[in-house]
Amino acid sequence: MQKTVLVHYAHLPHAHHDLHVLTSTVDVFGTAHWLLADPFPQPGDAVRPFDALVVSVDPDGNAELTELSAVRARRPRLDRLPDGGFVVAASRTRRYEDANQVQVFDTFGRETLSFSVGDAIEHLLVDEASRIWVGHFDENPVGIRCWSATGQLTWTSHDAGIPGLFDCYALNVSGTTAWACPYTDFPLVEIRPDRTHRPVRVWANHVRGAKAVAVHGEQVAFYGGYGEEQDRLAHGKIVETSVEPSDAGLLTLSDGSAPGRRRVVGRGSRIYVQAEPFTTWGVFDLSN
């Protein structure tokens, strides 16, 4: 089976390797971010506010540090706003985490507001218009929703005509457009809330279980799957009403091995992959 090797993209500076990586992401402009803390709340501990450090590495390799005060999320999701601030959200809302689930921080690391987007966050991605896209997993089957940076709900997949939307397996946000491949039917979905004519388009798709999707023109790639297909990279072409499959292979680390435990982020034509110990991002670019 053909192997596609991830290209090195960004690395957490060694000076910060002694801190615990809470989460990491790549923003809509291509900058990688790591949310770090020491010490890290242990299982069973009450989640008390703690200070955290965001290390940001831009595409040129320049590093920037931002100290966040009084972070509350135990299992956080992170992304950066276009104005340089950050969004940190607890993936689960239980007891004290509910109303204060999403924290918005300014460029100085100070919390400016908080709000809730609902339990069971699978994906949280910010677009170029500062909108916060949230995809949920099956313990809160509300689908995909979009929020302003001030906590206002601006779009929801409810009644959007997306078949079988129960769990948002894959979400890709680039520019001001979102792409998704949700369970149970796994259609390819394009969402453009600002497009007055057909803000949502849906194509039938036969690739099951993908955890990330990349789109470039009429070309699409699905990464991941069930069981032995967790490293699968399946290609297809977007035609009138469906995705026409072409070839499939494996997406591997630079040495040809499987990533194992990983994080994935979809941004336009790119799928970013971060393998344990979560200090390095690799990238697959469908446009290359």
C-alpha positions in Angstrom: 0.0 0.0 0.0 1.3 3.4 -0.9 2.6 5.5 1.9 2.5 9.3 2.2 5.0 10.8 4.6 4.0 13.8 6.8 6.3 16.8 6.3 7.7 18.4 9.4 5.8 21.6 10.2 6.4 23.0 13.7 8.2 22.0 16.9 7.8 23.0 20.6 11.0 24.7 21.6 13.1 22.4 23.9 13.1 25.0 26.7 9.5 24.2 27.3 9.6 20.3 27.2 9.6 20.1 31.0 6.0 21.5 31.1 2.8 19.3 30.6 1.2 19.7 27.2 -2.5 20.2 27.9 -3.5 20.6 24.3 -2.1 21.9 21.0 -3.5 23.2 17.7 -2.8 25.0 14.4 -4.7 28.2 13.8 -6.4 29.4 10.6 -3.3 31.4 9.7 -0.9 28.4 10.1 0.6 29.2 13.5 1.0 26.2 15.9 0.1 26.7 19.6 0.8 24.6 22.7 -1.1 25.1 25.9 1.3 24.2 28.8 1.0 24.0 32.6 3.0 22.8 35.6 1.8 21.2 37.8 -1.1 19.7 36.0 -4.4 18.9 37.9 -4.5 15.2 38.7 -7.5 12.9 38.3 -10.0 13.5 41.1 -8.6 16.9 42.0 -11.1 19.8 42.0 -10.4 22.0 38.9 -9.1 25.2 40.5 -8.0 28.1 38.3 -4.4 27.7 37.3 -1.9 29.8 35.2 -0.9 28.4 31.8 1.5 29.2 29.1 0.8 29.3 25.4 3.8 28.8 23.2 3.1 29.9 19.6 5.4 29.0 16.6 4.6 30.7 13.3 5.3 29.2 9.9 8.7 30.9 9.8 9.7 29.2 13.1 9.4 32.3 15.3 8.2 31.6 18.8 6.0 33.8 21.0 4.9 33.3 24.6 1.6 34.3 26.2 0.8 33.7 29.8 -2.9 33.0 30.6 -4.2 33.7 34.0 -6.8 31.6 35.8 -7.5 28.9 33.3 -10.3 26.6 34.4 -10.6 23.8 31.8 -9.3 20.3 32.8 -9.5 18.8 29.3 -9.1 22.0 27.2 -9.6 22.9 23.6 -7.5 25.9 22.4 -7.4 28.2 19.4 -6.2 31.7 18.7 -8.4 34.7 17.6 -7.3 36.9 14.7 -6.7 39.8 17.1 -4.1 37.7 19.0 -6.2 36.7 21.9 -7.0 33.0 22.8 -10.1 30.9 23.3 -9.8 28.0 25.8 -12.8 25.7 26.4 -13.5 22.7 28.6 -14.5 19.8 26.4 -17.0 18.6 29.1 -19.4 20.7 31.1 -20.0 19.2 34.5 -21.0 21.1 37.6 -18.8 24.2 38.0 -17.5 24.1 34.4 -20.8 24.7 32.6 -21.5 28.5 32.6 -17.8 29.3 32.4 -17.0 26.6 29.9 -15.4 28.9 27.2 -12.9 31.5 28.3 -11.8 34.3 26.0 -8.4 35.9 26.8 -7.0 39.1 25.4 -3.5 39.5 24.0 -2.2 40.0 27.6 -3.6 36.7 28.8 -6.4 38.2 30.8 -9.9 36.7 30.7 -12.4 39.1 29.1 -15.6 37.0 29.1 -16.9 33.4 29.4 -19.9 31.5 28.1 -21.1 28.0 27.3 -21.3 26.2 24.0 -22.5 22.8 25.3 -21.1 19.6 26.5 -18.9 17.1 24.5 -16.7 19.3 22.4 -14.9 17.2 19.7 -13.5 20.2 17.7 -13.1 23.9 18.4 -11.7 25.9 15.5 -11.7 29.7 15.0 -12.0 31.2 11.5 -10.6 34.4 10.0 -13.8 36.3 11.0 -13.3 35.4 14.7 -16.1 33.0 14.6 -15.8 29.9 16.8 -16.8 26.6 15.2 -17.7 23.8 17.5 -18.3 20.2 16.6 -19.7 17.8 19.3 -19.3 14.1 19.8 -22.2 11.7 20.4 -22.8 12.4 24.1 -24.3 15.8 23.0 -25.7 15.2 19.5 -26.4 18.8 18.6 -24.1 18.6 15.6 -22.1 21.6 14.5 -22.6 25.2 15.7 -20.9 28.5 15.2 -20.5 31.2 17.8 -19.2 34.8 17.8 -16.2 35.7 20.0 -18.6 37.4 22.3 -20.6 34.2 22.9 -23.5 34.7 20.4 -24.8 31.7 18.5 -24.6 32.7 14.8 -25.2 29.4 13.0 -26.5 25.9 13.8 -26.7 22.6 11.8 -30.2 22.1 13.1 -32.6 21.9 10.1 -29.6 22.4 7.8 -30.3 19.3 5.9 -27.2 17.4 6.8 -28.1 13.6 6.8 -27.3 11.5 9.8 -25.5 14.2 11.8 -25.0 12.6 15.2 -21.2 13.0 15.9 -18.9 15.4 14.3 -16.0 13.1 13.4 -14.1 15.6 11.2 -14.2 19.4 11.0 -12.1 21.6 8.8 -12.2 25.4 9.1 -10.3 27.6 6.6 -10.9 31.3 5.8 -14.6 31.6 6.7 -15.7 28.2 5.4 -16.2 25.0 7.4 -16.0 21.4 6.0 -17.2 18.4 7.9 -17.6 14.7 7.6 -20.0 13.6 10.4 -21.2 10.2 11.7 -23.5 8.4 10.9 -23.7 8.8 7.1 -20.3 10.5 6.6 -21.3 12.9 3.9 -18.8 15.6 2.9 -20.4 18.9 4.0 -19.5 22.5 3.0 -20.8 25.2 5.3 -20.7 28.9 4.2 -23.0 30.9 6.5 -22.4 34.1 4.6 -23.6 32.6 1.3 -27.2 33.5 1.0 -27.8 30.9 -1.8 -27.3 27.3 -0.4 -25.1 28.0 2.6 -24.8 24.3 3.1 -23.9 21.8 0.4 -23.8 18.0 0.9 -22.1 15.3 -1.1 -22.6 11.6 -0.5 -19.4 9.8 0.6 -18.5 6.1 1.1 -15.3 6.6 3.2 -16.3 5.7 6.7 -14.8 6.9 10.0 -12.4 9.6 8.9 -11.1 11.9 11.7 -9.9 14.7 9.4 -10.7 16.0 5.9 -8.8 18.2 3.5 -10.2 20.0 0.5 -8.5 21.6 -2.5 -10.7 22.6 -5.4 -12.5 19.4 -6.5 -10.0 17.2 -4.7 -10.7 15.8 -1.2 -8.7 13.6 1.2 -10.0 11.7 4.2 -7.6 10.7 7.0 -8.3 8.0 9.6 -10.9 5.3 9.9 -12.0 2.3 12.0 -9.6 -0.4 13.3 -6.8 -1.1 10.9 -7.8 1.9 8.8 -6.9 4.5 11.5 -3.8 5.6 9.4 -5.7 5.5 6.0 -5.4 8.4 3.6 -8.2 8.1 1.1 -8.5 10.4 -1.9 -11.5 11.4 -3.9 -13.0 13.9 -6.3 -16.1 16.0 -5.7 -18.6 15.6 -8.4 -22.2 16.7 -8.7 -23.8 14.9 -5.8 -21.1 12.7 -4.4 -17.4 12.1 -3.7 -16.0 9.8 -6.3 -13.3 7.7 -4.6 -9.9 7.3 -6.2 -6.8 5.8 -4.5 -6.1 5.1 -0.8 -2.9 4.6 1.1 -1.3 5.3 4.5 -0.2 8.6 6.1 2.9 8.0 8.2 5.5 9.8 10.2 8.8 10.7 8.5 10.4 7.3 9.4 7.5 5.5 7.8 5.9 4.4 11.1 2.3 4.9 12.2 1.6 8.0 14.4 -0.1 6.0 17.2 -1.9 8.4 19.6 -2.4 11.7 17.8 -4.1 15.0 17.4 -5.4 16.1 14.0 -6.4 19.5 12.7 -7.9 20.2 9.3 -7.3 23.6 7.7 -8.3 23.9 4.0 -6.0 21.7 1.9 -4.0 20.7 4.9 -4.2 18.1 7.6 -1.9 18.6 10.5 -1.0 15.6 12.6 0.7 15.6 16.1 1.9 12.3 17.5 2.7 11.6 21.2 4.5 13.2 23.0 2.8 16.0 21.2 5.8 18.3 20.8 5.9 18.2 16.9 3.4 18.9 14.2 3.6 17.3 10.8 1.5 18.3 7.8 0.0 16.7 4.7 -1.0 19.2 2.0 -3.4 18.1 -0.7 -2.5 21.1 -2.9 1.1 19.8 -3.3 
